[in-house]
């Protein structure tokens, strides 16, 4: 705190995660731009929810941390109750939650504790099943018997008007809005819907698996209960001649022959039954094989749907909670940002945070000097493959932080009007010098990153071109 300098400034640019403040001319600091970081200074609160370009700020510049700490509006209970009298419905941010209580912030500087009875009239409800940290909720302003500020959610109707939330910084935007609450609610509904679908897919897979096993067990029992030998039953030679036999012998012979015929007939009937049963079982086996194949295809399709649903849930969680998704390619993350310039700046910032150690970030801060992304850089960057985008982001980070100028990670030299050292260096009318840094090497038509270095040390990323492209 001792080395901080109180200065005034104007917001020059702002995104969800970072804002740049231009100090007034009277400020006695060396920095030409001061950064506000959402993660380290506001616990991840989106900066563009309460800052806007052109907003005048006062605060402390910390040259060691390389951060600007704006003066926050202070909201005491008495000030809040003056502006939001008893009965007013306001928005609050759930900062912490347990089964029986929740901390709801009406402003970053004004937390209020709510008990379970303030949140739900159902005695079986627990708060952490109803609310989660980060939720925006509508609550009614009330006073306890001693006149202290309290909140109640149980009697708030969906169609009641909601008062405009106070700003984080006096003169700034409201820190919570109904649209943000609706966005969070719709996102939670999507997560819940996808979670239910994932559970249904899992149950369907379990049912299919159990059904297949039952059918296999039944078939094995049926096959084990019969013989499948359908060969012909042998019939031994013809009966001996009846000549010379007595009547009794002839009678016995005829009786024996009749017995044999009945036996053969019975055998044939049994054989016919066995053949028919064997045919049915053979057909059942074929049908079973077809059914198993169909079930396997259905199971594989369900597994694919389940995998995709789980991946979508994981990606949604990552996007919402961290602002970053490692499973997505650079181009796939474009949809998160309003402009291409904002997308590129955030990709550079993400690489800086993810690949520079804390000591590196102190030595090579991202806001060492102001830097811009020119329209020509945007056009050439969008034409790259994912691999080319990754390499361009890496090189751009090393340039704007000044790391490449110190550590010479890759070759970086003045851009000339041709591929000869005798050609003159390219200099803009305002005195800015054109420079050329290697993105690739030892490949045909290796890519190069062109940028302008202005007289005040600031950087303008100009374009990504091939080896033979000398356009500034």
ROZA-624111 format. One line per 10 residues: for each residue x, y, z of N, C-alpha, C. Coordinates in steps of 0.2 Angstrom, whole numbers, plus 2048, in hexadecimal, padded with zeros to 3 digits. Example, Ala and Ser with C-alpha at 12.3 -4.5 7.8 and 13.67 -1.06 7.14 Angstrom:
residues 2
842 7E4 827 83E 7EA 827 842 7F0 827; 840 7F5 823 844 7FB 824 840 800 827
//
This chain:
residues 472
804 7FA 800 800 800 800 804 806 800; 80A 806 803 80E 80C 804 811 80F 7FD; 812 80A 7F8 814 80D 7F2 80F 80E 7ED; 809 80E 7EF 803 810 7EA 803 817 7E9; 801 819 7E3 800 820 7E1 7F9 822 7DF; 7F6 827 7E2 7EF 828 7E1 7EF 82D 7DA; 7EB 82A 7D6 7EA 82D 7CF 7E3 82D 7CD; 7E2 831 7C8 7DB 831 7C4 7DD 82F 7BD; 7D8 82C 7BA 7D8 829 7B3 7D2 828 7B0; 7D2 826 7AA 7CC 825 7A6 7CC 81E 7A3
7C7 81A 7A3 7C7 813 7A0 7C8 814 799; 7CD 811 796 7CE 811 78F 7CB 80B 78C; 7CB 805 78F 7C9 7FF 78C 7C7 7FA 792; 7C2 7F6 791 7BF 7F1 796 7BC 7EB 793; 7BE 7E5 796 7BB 7DF 794 7B9 7DC 79B; 7B6 7D6 79A 7B4 7D2 7A0 7BA 7D2 7A5; 7C0 7D0 7A3 7C6 7CE 7A7 7CB 7D4 7A8; 7CB 7D9 7A4 7D0 7DE 7A4 7CE 7E5 7A2; 7D0 7EA 7A5 7CF 7F1 7A3 7D5 7F5 7A3; 7D6 7F9 79F 7DC 7FE 79E 7DA 805 7A0
7DD 808 7A4 7DB 80F 7A6 7E1 814 7A4; 7DF 819 7A1 7E4 81E 79F 7E5 823 7A4; 7EB 824 7A7 7EC 829 7AD 7EB 830 7AA; 7E9 834 7AE 7E9 83B 7AC 7F0 83E 7AB; 7F0 843 7A7 7F7 846 7A6 7FA 849 7AC; 7F7 84A 7B1 7FA 84D 7B7 7FC 847 7BC; 7FB 841 7BA 7FD 83B 7BE 804 83B 7BE; 808 83A 7C3 80F 83A 7C4 811 832 7C4; 810 82F 7BF 812 828 7BE 815 827 7B7; 819 821 7B7 81C 820 7B0 817 81C 7AB
812 818 7AE 80E 814 7AA 80A 819 7A5; 809 817 79F 804 81A 79B 7FD 817 79B; 7FD 811 79E 7F6 80E 79E 7F7 809 7A5; 7F1 809 7A8 7F1 805 7AF 7EB 800 7AE; 7ED 7FA 7B0 7E9 7F4 7AF 7E5 7F3 7B6; 7DE 7F1 7B5 7DA 7EE 7BA 7D9 7E7 7B8; 7DA 7E2 7BD 7D9 7DB 7BB 7D3 7D8 7BF; 7CF 7D5 7BC 7C9 7D2 7BF 7CA 7CD 7C4; 7CF 7C8 7C2 7D0 7C2 7C6 7D3 7C4 7CD; 7D9 7C8 7CC 7DD 7CA 7D2 7DA 7CF 7D7
7D6 7D4 7D4 7D3 7DA 7D7 7CC 7D9 7D9; 7C8 7D6 7D5 7C1 7D5 7D6 7BE 7CE 7D6; 7C2 7C9 7D8 7C0 7C2 7D9 7BC 7C0 7D3; 7BF 7C2 7CD 7BB 7BF 7C6 7B5 7C3 7C4; 7B3 7C8 7C8 7AD 7CC 7C6 7AE 7CF 7BF; 7AA 7CE 7BA 7AB 7D1 7B4 7AB 7D9 7B4; 7B1 7DC 7B2 7B2 7E3 7B2 7AD 7E7 7AE; 7AB 7E4 7A8 7A7 7E8 7A4 7A0 7E8 7A7; 79E 7E5 7AD 798 7E6 7B0 797 7EC 7B4; 79D 7EF 7B5 79C 7F6 7B9 7A1 7FB 7B7
7A5 7FA 7B1 7AA 7FF 7AE 7A8 800 7A7; 7A9 805 7A4 7A8 807 79D 7AD 80C 79B; 7AE 80B 794 7B3 810 791 7B1 817 792; 7B6 81B 794 7B5 822 796 7B3 824 79D; 7B2 81F 7A1 7B0 820 7A8 7B7 823 7AC; 7B6 828 7AF 7BB 82B 7B3 7BC 828 7BA; 7C2 826 7BC 7C3 822 7C2 7C8 826 7C6; 7C8 825 7CC 7CE 827 7D1 7D0 820 7D5; 7D6 820 7D6 7D8 81A 7DA 7E0 81A 7DB; 7E2 814 7DD 7EA 814 7DE 7ED 80F 7D9
7F3 812 7D7 7F7 80E 7D2 7FC 80B 7D6; 7FD 804 7D5 802 801 7D9 807 7FF 7D4; 80D 802 7D3 812 800 7CE 816 7FA 7CF; 815 7F7 7D5 818 7F0 7D7 814 7EB 7D4; 80D 7EB 7D5 808 7E6 7D3 806 7E8 7CC; 808 7EE 7C9 806 7F0 7C3 7FE 7F0 7C2; 7FB 7F2 7C7 7F4 7F2 7C7 7F1 7F9 7C9; 7EB 7FA 7C7 7E7 800 7C9 7E2 7FE 7CD; 7E1 801 7D3 7DC 7FF 7D8 7D7 805 7D9; 7D1 805 7D5 7CD 80A 7D5 7C9 80B 7DC
7C8 811 7DE 7C4 813 7E4 7BD 810 7E3; 7BB 80C 7E8 7B4 809 7E7 7AF 80D 7EB; 7A9 80C 7E9 7A3 810 7EC 7A2 80C 7F3; 7A1 80F 7F8 7A0 80C 7FF 798 80C 800; 796 807 801 78E 806 803 78D 803 80A; 78C 807 80F 78A 805 815 783 803 816; 781 800 81B 77A 7FE 81C 775 805 81C; 777 80A 81F 773 810 81F 773 813 818; 778 813 814 778 816 80E 773 812 809; 774 80B 80A 770 807 806 768 807 808
767 808 80E 760 808 810 75D 80F 80E; 761 814 80E 75E 81B 80B 75C 81A 804; 760 817 800 75F 817 7F9 75A 811 7F7; 75A 80C 7FB 756 806 7FA 751 804 800; 74C 808 801 748 807 807 745 800 808; 742 7FF 80E 73F 7F9 810 73A 7F7 80B; 73A 7F1 808 735 7EE 803 737 7EE 7FC; 73D 7F2 7FB 740 7F2 7F4 743 7EB 7F2; 742 7E9 7EC 745 7E3 7EA 74B 7E4 7E6; 751 7E1 7E8 757 7E3 7E5 75B 7DC 7E3
760 7DD 7E0 764 7D7 7DE 76A 7D7 7E2; 76C 7D0 7E4 772 7CF 7E8 776 7C9 7E5; 77C 7C9 7E6 781 7C4 7E4 782 7BF 7EA; 781 7B9 7E8 782 7B4 7ED 78A 7B2 7EE; 78D 7B5 7F3 794 7B4 7F4 796 7AE 7F8; 792 7AB 7FC 793 7A5 800 78D 7A2 801; 78D 79B 802 787 798 803 788 791 807; 784 790 80C 784 789 810 77D 787 810; 77C 781 814 775 77E 814 770 783 817; 772 787 81C 76E 78B 820 76E 793 820
773 795 81C 774 79C 81B 778 79E 815; 777 7A4 813 77A 7A7 80D 77D 7AE 80E; 783 7AF 80B 785 7B6 80B 783 7B9 804; 77F 7BE 804 77D 7C2 7FE 780 7C9 7FF; 783 7CB 7F9 786 7D2 7F9 782 7D6 7F5; 77F 7DC 7F8 77C 7E1 7F4 780 7E5 7F0; 787 7E5 7F2 78C 7E9 7EF 792 7E5 7F2; 798 7E6 7EE 79E 7E2 7F0 7A0 7E4 7F8; 79E 7EA 7FA 7A0 7EC 801 79A 7EB 806; 795 7E8 804 78F 7E7 808 78C 7E0 808
78F 7DC 80C 78C 7D5 80D 786 7D5 812; 781 7D0 811 77C 7CF 815 77B 7C8 816; 77A 7C5 81C 779 7BE 81D 771 7BD 81D; 770 7B7 819 769 7B5 819 768 7AE 81C; 763 7AD 820 762 7A6 823 75D 7A2 81E; 75C 79C 820 758 797 81B 751 79A 81B; 74E 79C 821 747 79E 821 747 7A5 81C; 74C 7A8 81B 74C 7AE 817 74B 7AC 810; 74E 7A6 80E 74E 7A4 807 749 7A0 805; 746 79B 809 741 797 807 73C 795 80D
736 794 80C 731 793 811 730 78B 812; 733 787 80D 733 780 80E 738 77E 813; 736 77B 819 73B 779 81E 740 774 81C; 73E 770 816 743 76B 814 748 76E 80F; 748 774 80D 74D 777 809 753 778 80C; 759 778 809 75F 77A 80B 762 77F 806; 765 784 808 767 78A 804 76B 788 7FE; 770 784 800 775 782 7FB 772 77D 7F5; 76C 77B 7F6 769 778 7F0 765 77D 7EC; 764 783 7EF 760 788 7EB 764 78D 7E8
769 78F 7EB 76E 794 7E9 775 791 7E8; 779 794 7E4 780 793 7E3 784 799 7E4; 78A 798 7E6 78F 79E 7E6 78F 7A1 7DE; 78E 7A8 7DE 78E 7AB 7D7 787 7AC 7D5; 782 7A9 7D8 77B 7AB 7D5 779 7B2 7D7; 775 7B5 7D2 772 7BC 7D3 76B 7BA 7D5; 769 7BD 7DB 762 7BB 7DD 75F 7C2 7DF; 758 7C2 7DF 754 7C7 7E0 752 7C7 7E8; 752 7CC 7EC 751 7CC 7F3 74D 7D2 7F5; 749 7D2 7FA 746 7D8 7FC 749 7DB 802
74A 7E1 802 74D 7E5 808 748 7E5 80E; 74B 7E3 814 747 7E4 81A 74B 7E6 81F; 748 7E7 825 74C 7E9 82B 74A 7E4 831; 74F 7E2 835 74D 7DE 83A 74B 7E3 840; 749 7E0 846 746 7E4 84B 74A 7E9 84E; 751 7E8 84D 755 7EE 84F 757 7F3 84A; 754 7F2 844 755 7F7 83E 75A 7F5 83A; 75E 7F0 83B 763 7EE 836 761 7EB 830; 765 7EC 82A 763 7EA 824 763 7E2 823; 75D 7DF 821 75D 7D8 820 75A 7D7 819
75A 7D1 817 757 7CF 810 752 7C9 810; 74E 7C9 80C 749 7C3 80C 747 7C2 804; 747 7BB 803 746 7B9 7FC 73F 7B5 7FB; 73C 7B3 801 736 7AF 801 730 7B2 7FE; 730 7B9 7FE 729 7BC 7FC 72B 7C0 7F5; 730 7BF 7F2 732 7C3 7EC 72E 7C0 7E6; 72A 7C3 7E2 727 7C1 7DC 72B 7C2 7D6; 72A 7BD 7D1 72F 7BE 7CB 72D 7C4 7C7; 727 7C7 7C8 726 7CD 7C3 726 7D3 7C7; 729 7D3 7CD 72A 7D9 7D1 730 7DE 7CE
72F 7E4 7CE 734 7E8 7CB 73A 7E8 7D0; 740 7E8 7CD 747 7E7 7D0 74A 7EE 7D0; 74D 7F1 7D5 750 7F7 7D6 757 7F6 7D2; 759 7FC 7CF 760 7FC 7CC 765 7FB 7D1; 76A 7F6 7D0 76F 7F5 7D5 774 7FB 7D6; 777 7FC 7DB 77C 801 7DC 782 800 7D8; 786 805 7D6 78D 804 7D2 792 801 7D7; 797 7FE 7D4 79D 7FC 7D8 7A1 803 7D9; 7A1 807 7D4 7A5 80D 7D4 7A0 813 7D3; 7A0 818 7D7 79B 81D 7D6 79C 820 7CF
796 821 7CC 795 823 7C5 796 81D 7C0; 797 817 7C2 798 812 7BE 791 80E 7BC; 792 808 7B9 78C 804 7B8 78A 800 7BE; 783 7FE 7BE 781 7FA 7C4 785 7F4 7C4; 786 7F1 7C9 78B 7EB 7CA 787 7E5 7C8; 780 7E5 7C9 77C 7DF 7C8 776 7E1 7C4; 774 7DD 7BF 76E 7DF 7BB 76A 7D9 7BA; 764 7DA 7B8 75F 7D4 7B7 761 7D0 7B1; 764 7D3 7AC 766 7CF 7A7 76C 7CA 7A9; 770 7CC 7AD 775 7C7 7B0 772 7C2 7B4
76D 7C3 7B8 76A 7BE 7BC 766 7B9 7B7; 763 7BC 7B2 760 7B7 7AD 765 7B3 7AA; 76A 7B6 7A8 770 7B2 7A4 772 7AC 7A9; 773 7AE 7AF 776 7A8 7B4 770 7A3 7B5; 76A 7A5 7B5 765 7A0 7B6 764 79C 7B0; 764 79F 7AA 763 79B 7A4 769 796 7A3; 76F 798 7A5 775 794 7A5 774 78E 7AA; 772 78F 7B0 771 78A 7B5 76C 785 7B2; 766 788 7AF 761 783 7AC 764 77F 7A7; 768 782 7A3 76C 77E 79D 770 778 7A1
774 77A 7A6 778 775 7A9 774 76F 7AC; 76E 771 7AF 76A 76C 7B2 766 768 7AD; 764 76B 7A7 761 767 7A2 766 762 79F; 76C 764 79E 771 760 79B 773 75A 7A0; 773 75C 7A7 775 757 7AC 770 752 7AC; 769 754 7AB 764 74F 7AB 764 74A 7A5; 766 74D 79F 767 749 799 76C 745 799; 772 747 79D 777 742 79D 776 73C 7A2; 772 73E 7A7 76F 738 7AC 76B 733 7A8; 766 736 7A4 762 732 7A0 766 72E 79B
76B 730 798 76F 72C 793 773 727 797; 775 728 79D 778 723 7A1 774 71E 7A3; 76E 71F 7A5 769 71A 7A7 767 716 7A1; 766 719 79B 764 715 795 76A 710 793; 770 712 794 776 70E 793 775 708 797; 774 709 79E 773 704 7A3 76E 6FF 7A1; 768 702 79F 762 6FD 79D 764 6F9 797; 767 6FC 792 769 6F8 78C 76E 6F2 78E; 773 6F4 792 778 6EF 794 775 6E9 798; 770 6EB 79D 76D 6E6 7A1 768 6E1 79C
765 6E5 798 760 6E1 793 764 6DC 78F; 76A 6DE 78C 76E 6DA 788 771 6D4 78C; 773 6D5 792 775 6D0 797 770 6CA 798; 76A 6CD 799 764 6C8 79B 763 6C4 795; 763 6C7 78F 761 6C3 789 767 6BE 788; 76D 6C0 789 772 6BB 788 772 6B5 78D; 770 6B6 793 770 6B1 798 76A 6AC 796; 764 6AF 794 75E 6AB 792 760 6A6 78C; 763 6A9 787 765 6A5 782 76A 69F 784; 76F 6A1 788 774 69C 78A 770 696 78E
76B 698 792 767 693 796 763 68E 791; 760 691 78C 75C 68E 787 761 689 783; 767 68B 781 76B 687 77D 76E 681 781; 76F 682 787 772 67D 78C 76D 678 78D; 766 679 78C 761 674 78E 75F 66F 789; 762 66F 783 760 66B 77D 767 669 77A; 766 663 776 76C 661 772 76A 664 76B; 76F 665 767 76E 668 760 770 663 75B; 771 65D 75C 773 658 757 76D 656 753; 76C 658 74D 767 657 749 768 652 744
76D 64D 745 76E 648 740 769 643 73F; 769 63F 73A 764 63A 739 764 634 73E; 75F 631 740 75F 62C 744 75F 625 740; 765 621 742 766 61B 73D 760 616 73E; 75E 613 738 759 60E 738 75D 608 736; 75D 602 73A 761 5FC 738 75D 5F8 734; 760 5F4 72F 75D 5F0 72A 756 5EE 72B; 754 5EA 725 74D 5E8 725 74C 5E2 72A; 745 5E2 72B 743 5DC 72F 745 5D5 72C; 746 5D0 72F 748 5C9 72C 741 5C7 729
742 5C2 724 73C 5BF 720 738 5BB 725; 731 5BC 724 72C 5B8 728 72B 5B1 727; 72E 5AE 721 72D 5A7 71F 730 5A3 724; 72D 59E 726 730 599 72A 72F 59A 732; 72C 5A0 733 72B 5A2 73A 724 59F 73C; 724 59D 743 71D 59B 746 719 5A1 747; 712 5A0 748 70E 5A6 749 710 5AA 74F; 712 5A7 754 714 5AB 75A 71A 5AF 758; 71F 5AC 754 725 5B0 753 724 5B5 74E; 71F 5B4 749 71D 5B9 745 719 5BF 749
715 5BD 74D 712 5C2 751 717 5C6 755; 71C 5C3 758 721 5C6 75C 725 5CB 758; 726 5C8 751 72A 5CD 74D 726 5D3 74B; 720 5D2 749 71C 5D7 747 71B 5DD 74D; 71A 5DA 753 71A 5DE 759 720 5E2 75A; 726 5DF 759 72D 5E2 759 72D 5E8 754; 72B 5E6 74E 72B 5EB 748 727 5F1 74A; 721 5EF 74D 71D 5F5 74E 720 5F9 754; 723 5F6 758 726 5FA 75E 72C 5FF 75B; 730 5FB 756 735 5FF 753 732 605 74F
72D 604 74B 72A 609 747 727 60F 74C; 724 60D 751 722 612 756 728 616 759; 72D 612 75A 733 615 75D 736 61A 758; 736 618 751 739 61C 74C 735 622 74B; 72E 621 74C 729 627 74B 72A 62C 750; 72B 629 757 72C 62D 75C 733 631 75B; 738 62D 759 73E 631 758 73E 636 753; 73A 635 74D 739 63A 748 735 640 74B; 730 63F 74F 72D 644 752 731 649 756; 735 645 75B 73A 648 75F 73F 64C 75B
741 649 756 746 64C 751 744 652 74E; 73D 652 74C 73A 657 749 73A 65D 74E; 738 65B 754 738 661 759 73E 664 75A; 743 65F 75B 74A 662 75C 74C 666 756; 74B 664 750 74D 668 74A 749 66F 74A; 743 66F 74C 73F 675 74C 742 67A 752; 743 676 757 746 67A 75D 74D 67D 75B; 751 679 758 757 67B 755 757 681 751; 752 681 74C 751 686 747 74F 68C 74B; 74A 68C 750 748 692 754 74E 695 757
752 690 75A 758 693 75E 75D 696 759; 75E 693 753 762 696 74E 760 69D 74C; 759 69D 74B 756 6A4 749 757 6A9 74F; 756 6A6 755 757 6AB 75B 75E 6AD 75C; 763 6A9 75A 769 6AB 75A 76B 6B0 755; 768 6B0 74F 769 6B5 74A 766 6BB 74C; 75F 6BB 74F 75C 6C1 751 760 6C4 757; 762 6C0 75B 766 6C2 761 76C 6C6 75F; 770 6C3 75A 776 6C7 757 774 6CD 754; 76E 6CD 750 76C 6D4 74D 76A 6D9 753
766 6D6 758 764 6DA 75D 76A 6DD 761; 76F 6D9 762 775 6DB 766 779 6E1 762; 779 6E0 75B 77C 6E5 757 778 6EB 757; 771 6EB 757 76D 6F1 758 76E 6F4 75E; 76E 6F0 764 76F 6F3 76A 776 6F6 76B; 77B 6F3 768 782 6F6 768 782 6FC 765; 77F 6FD 75F 77F 703 75C 77B 709 760; 775 707 763 772 70B 767 776 70E 76D; 779 709 770 77E 70A 776 783 70F 774; 786 70E 76E 78C 712 76C 789 719 76A
783 719 767 780 720 766 77F 724 76C; 77C 720 771 77B 723 778 781 725 77B; 786 721 77B 78D 723 77E 78F 729 77B; 78F 72A 774 791 730 771 78D 736 773; 786 735 773 782 73B 776 784 73D 77D; 785 738 781 787 739 788 78E 73D 788; 793 73A 784 799 73D 784 799 745 782; 795 746 77D 794 74D 77A 791 751 780; 78B 74E 783 788 752 788 78D 754 78E; 791 74F 790 795 750 795 79B 756 793
79D 755 78D 7A2 75A 78B 79F 761 78A; 799 761 788 796 768 788 795 76B 78F; 793 767 794 792 769 79B 799 76B 79D; 79F 767 79C 7A5 769 79E 7A7 770 79B; 7A6 771 795 7A8 777 791 7A4 77D 794; 79E 77C 795 79A 781 798 79C 783 79E; 79E 77E 7A3 7A0 780 7A9 7A7 784 7A9; 7AB 782 7A5 7B2 785 7A4 7B1 78C 7A1; 7AC 78D 79C 7AB 794 79A 7A8 798 79F; 7A4 796 7A3 7A0 79A 7A8 7A5 79C 7AE
7A9 797 7B0 7AC 798 7B7 7B3 79B 7B6; 7B6 799 7B0 7BD 79B 7AF 7BE 7A0 7A9; 7BA 7A0 7A5 7BB 7A4 79F 7BF 7A1 79A; 7C1 79B 79B 7C6 798 797 7C4 791 796; 7C5 78E 790 7C4 787 78F 7CA 784 78B; 7CE 77F 78F 7D3 77D 78C 7D1 778 786; 7CB 775 786 7C9 770 781 7C7 773 77B; 7C6 77A 77B 7C4 77E 775 7CB 780 771; 7CA 780 76A 7D0 783 767 7CF 78B 767; 7D4 78F 765 7D4 796 765 7CE 799 761
7CD 796 75B 7C7 799 757 7C1 797 75A; 7C0 792 75E 7BA 790 761 7B8 795 767; 7BD 798 76A 7BC 79C 76F 7BA 7A3 76D; 7BA 7A5 766 7B8 7AB 763 7B1 7AD 766; 7AC 7A8 766 7A5 7AA 767 7A4 7AD 76E; 7A9 7AD 773 7A8 7AF 779 7A8 7B7 77A; 7AB 7BA 775 7AD 7C1 775 7A9 7C5 770; 7A7 7CB 772 7A3 7CF 76D 7A7 7D2 767; 7AE 7D3 768 7B2 7D5 762 7B8 7D0 761; 7BA 7D0 75B 7C0 7CC 75A 7C6 7CF 75E
7C7 7D6 75E 7CC 7D8 762 7CC 7D6 769; 7C6 7D6 76C 7C6 7D4 773 7C8 7CD 774; 7C6 7C8 76F 7C8 7C1 76F 7CF 7C1 76F; 7D3 7C4 76A 7DA 7C4 769 7DD 7C6 770; 7DB 7CC 773 7DE 7CE 779 7DD 7C9 77E; 7D8 7C6 77F 7D7 7C1 784 7DB 7BB 783; 7DC 7B9 77D 7E0 7B3 77B 7E7 7B5 77E; 7E9 7BB 77C 7F0 7BD 77E 7F1 7BD 786; 7EC 7BF 789 7EC 7BF 790 7EC 7B8 793; 7E8 7B4 790 7E7 7AD 793 7EE 7A9 792
7F2 7AB 78C 7F8 7A8 78B 7FD 7AA 791; 7FD 7B1 792 801 7B4 797 800 7B1 79E; 7FA 7B0 7A0 7F9 7AD 7A6 7FA 7A6 7A7; 7F9 7A2 7A1 7FA 79B 7A1 801 799 7A0; 805 79D 79D 80C 79B 79B 812 79F 79E; 810 7A4 7A2 815 7A8 7A5 815 7A7 7AD; 81A 7A5 7B0 81A 7A4 7B7 818 7AB 7BB; 817 7AB 7C1 815 7B1 7C5 81B 7B6 7C4; 822 7B3 7C5 827 7B7 7C4 828 7BA 7BD; 826 7B6 7B8 826 7B9 7B1 821 7BE 7B0
81B 7BE 7B3 816 7C3 7B2 818 7C9 7B6; 81C 7C9 7BB 81E 7CF 7BE 824 7D2 7BA; 828 7CE 7B7 82E 7D1 7B3 82B 7D3 7AC; 826 7D0 7A9 824 7D1 7A3 81C 7D2 7A3; 81A 7D8 7A6 813 7D9 7A7 80F 7DA 7A0; 809 7D8 7A0 806 7D8 799 804 7E0 797; 804 7E4 79C 803 7EB 79B 80A 7EF 79C; 80F 7EC 79A 816 7EF 79B 815 7F6 797; 812 7F6 791 811 7FC 78D 80A 7FB 78A; 806 800 788 800 7FF 784 801 7FB 77E
7FC 7F7 77C 7FC 7F4 776 7F5 7F3 773; 7F5 7F3 76C 7EF 7F3 768 7EF 7ED 763; 7E9 7EB 761 7E8 7E6 75C 7E5 7EA 756; 7E9 7EB 750 7E7 7EE 74B 7E2 7EA 746; 7DE 7ED 742 7D9 7E9 73E 7DD 7E4 739; 7E3 7E6 737 7E6 7E2 732 7E9 7DC 736; 7EA 7DC 73C 7EC 7D6 740 7E6 7D2 741; 7E0 7D5 742 7DA 7D1 743 7D9 7CD 73D; 7D9 7D0 737 7D8 7CC 731 7DD 7C7 72F; 7E3 7C8 730 7E8 7C3 72F 7E8 7BD 734
7E6 7BF 73A 7E6 7BA 740 7E0 7B5 73E; 7DA 7B8 73C 7D4 7B3 73B 7D5 7AF 736; 7DA 7B0 731 7DB 7AB 72B 7E0 7A6 72D; 7E2 7A5 733 7E7 7A0 735 7E3 79A 737; 7E7 794 737 7E5 78E 73A 7E5 78F 742; 7E2 78A 745 7E3 78A 74D 7EA 78A 74F; 7EE 786 74C 7F6 786 74D 7F9 78C 74C; 7F7 78F 747 7FA 796 745 7F7 79B 74A; 7F1 79B 74C 7EF 7A0 751 7F2 79F 758; 7F3 798 75A 7F7 797 760 7FE 79A 760
802 799 75A 808 79C 75A 808 7A4 75A; 803 7A7 756 803 7AE 756 801 7B1 75D; 7FD 7AE 761 7FB 7B0 767 802 7B0 76C; 805 7AA 76B 80B 7AA 76F 811 7AF 76E; 812 7B0 767 817 7B5 765 814 7BC 767; 80E 7BE 766 80B 7C4 768 80C 7C6 76F; 80B 7C1 773 80C 7C1 77B 813 7C3 77C; 818 7C0 779 81F 7C1 77B 821 7C8 779; 81D 7CB 773 81F 7D2 771 81C 7D7 775; 815 7D6 777 812 7DC 77B 815 7DC 782
817 7D7 785 81A 7D7 78B 821 7D9 78B; 824 7D9 786 82B 7DB 785 830 7D5 787; 82D 7CF 787 832 7CA 789 836 7C8 783; 834 7C8 77D 838 7C6 778 83E 7CB 777; 83D 7D1 778 842 7D6 778 848 7D5 77C; 846 7D2 782 84B 7D0 787 84E 7C9 786; 84A 7C4 785 84D 7BD 785 84E 7BB 77E; 84C 7BF 779 84D 7BD 772 84B 7B6 771; 844 7B5 773 841 7AE 772 841 7AC 76A; 840 7B1 766 840 7B0 75F 843 7B6 75B
845 7B5 755 848 7BB 752 843 7C1 751; 845 7C7 752 841 7CD 752 845 7D2 74F; 843 7D5 749 848 7DA 746 843 7DF 743; 846 7E5 741 842 7EA 73D 840 7E7 737; 83A 7E9 735 837 7E7 72E 83A 7EC 729; 83C 7E9 724 83F 7ED 71E 83A 7ED 718; 83C 7F1 713 837 7F1 70D 839 7EB 709; 83D 7E7 70A 83E 7E1 706 843 7DC 70A; 844 7D6 707 848 7D1 70B 84F 7D2 70A; 852 7D8 70B 859 7D9 70A 85B 7DF 710
860 7DE 713 862 7E2 718 864 7E9 716; 865 7EA 70F 866 7F0 70C 860 7F5 70C; 85A 7F1 70C 854 7F5 70B 852 7F9 711; 84F 7FF 711 84E 803 716 849 800 71B; 849 802 721 844 800 726 83E 803 725; 838 800 727 832 803 726 830 807 72C; 82F 80E 72B 82D 813 731 827 816 72F; 822 816 733 81B 81A 732 81C 821 733; 817 825 731 817 82C 731 818 82F 738; 815 82B 73D 815 82D 744 81C 82B 747
821 828 743 827 826 746 827 81F 749; 821 81B 748 821 815 74B 825 810 746; 829 80B 749 82D 807 746 82A 800 745; 82A 7FE 73E 827 7F7 73D 82C 7F2 73F; 82A 7EC 742 82E 7E7 744 82B 7E0 742; 830 7DB 741 82E 7D5 73F 830 7CF 743; 82C 7CB 746 82E 7C6 74A 82C 7BF 748; 831 7BA 749 830 7B3 746 82A 7B0 74A; 825 7AD 747 820 7A9 74A 823 7A1 749; 825 7A0 743 827 799 741 82E 79A 73E
832 794 73E 838 794 73A 839 78D 737; 83E 78D 733 840 786 72F 83A 783 72C; 835 787 72A 830 784 726 82F 789 720; 82C 786 71A 82B 78A 714 826 790 716; 827 796 714 823 79B 715 821 79C 71C; 826 79C 721 825 79D 728 821 7A3 729; 81D 7A3 72E 819 7A9 730 81D 7AE 734; 81B 7B4 733 81E 7BA 737 819 7BE 73A; 81A 7C1 73F 816 7C6 743 819 7CD 742; 815 7D1 73F 817 7D8 73E 814 7DD 743
817 7E1 746 814 7E6 74B 818 7ED 74A; 814 7F2 74D 817 7F8 74D 819 7FA 754; 81F 7FD 755 822 7FF 75C 822 807 75B; 81D 80A 75F 81D 811 75F 822 814 763; 823 81B 763 828 81F 766 827 81E 76E; 821 81E 770 820 81D 777 821 816 77A; 823 812 776 824 80B 778 81E 806 777; 818 809 776 812 805 775 812 801 76E; 80E 7FB 76E 80F 7F6 769 808 7F6 765; 808 7F5 75F 802 7F4 75B 804 7EE 756
800 7E9 758 800 7E2 754 7FD 7E4 74D; 801 7E2 748 7FF 7E5 741 7FC 7DF 73D; 800 7D9 73C 7FE 7D4 738 802 7CE 739; 7FF 7C8 736 803 7C2 736 803 7C0 72F; 809 7C0 72C 80A 7BE 725 80F 7B8 724; 811 7B7 71E 816 7B2 71C 81D 7B5 71B; 822 7B1 71A 828 7B3 71A 82A 7B8 715; 826 7B8 70F 827 7BC 709 823 7C2 70A; 81F 7C3 70F 81A 7C8 70F 81D 7CE 713; 81F 7D4 710 822 7D9 714 81D 7DF 715
817 7DE 715 812 7E3 717 812 7E5 71E; 813 7EB 720 814 7ED 727 80D 7EB 72B
//
